[in-house]
Amino acid sequence: MFSVIAKNYDKANSILSLGNDNLWRTYAAKECLKIGKNIKVLDVATGTGKLAFSIAKIAKNRGVRVSITGIDFNEDMLSLAKRKLKGADKEIIEFVIGDALSIKYKDCAFNVVTSGFALRNFDNLQNFINEAHRVLKPGGRLVLLDMAKPEAGLLNGIMRFYYFNIIPLIGAHYYKNAYIHLVNTVWEFNKEDLIKKVRHAGFKKIRIKNLTLGAAFVLTAKK
């Protein structure tokens, strides 16, 4: 499915988020950089690499030294990320094939593990969170960005109509089943269950910041 929509994946995120996805990524990227001045970041299910590039841009502006590894097991998505690598970004970002449920890196290898808009699509979310905990250094930071059903009543109604009536019409021009899947996973995602899984993996200081009245959120936690 993701191979079929790879070329339009960034557009899909923009449509689903009503154009807010870049603002949300910026917030998540800033959270990734709160841990120090020399940071190794693992971006899991990096897709087309937009979160990785956002982290790199903000790090440069803040004078933070950062090394970013983006992994994804979909080669079509990853190839799009690699095409974007230009200039100084080549020195601090690498994109490689990798499985979120069996991360190939050693224990305690990264200061930050992050993921954007992927939680809803992992076959085993607990397994990913456990792996994130394993590859983080003690004191390391988990930063997870995704979408969920809005919590505000009015926005909830507006988004329900938009998601289930307008988006399928738009998606029909690309791959309707994929867009329906993405919409359903957003509406069904349970943030409280996510918190339980993060706590079960051993993380502490778990916080969720709702964005745009809960249409998106960023979870942060510490190893």
Salt bridges, closest charged atoms under 4 A:
ASP10 OD2 - LYS84 NZ 3.24
ASP21 OD2 - ARG25 NH1 2.98
GLU31 OE2 - LYS34 NZ 2.79
GLU31 OE1 - ARG141 NH2 2.42
ASP107 OD1 - ARG134 NH1 2.82
GLU131 OE2 - ARG134 NE 2.92
ASP146 OD1 - ARG120 NE 2.57
GLU151 OE2 - LYS191 NZ 2.90
ASP193 OD2 - LYS197 NZ 2.59
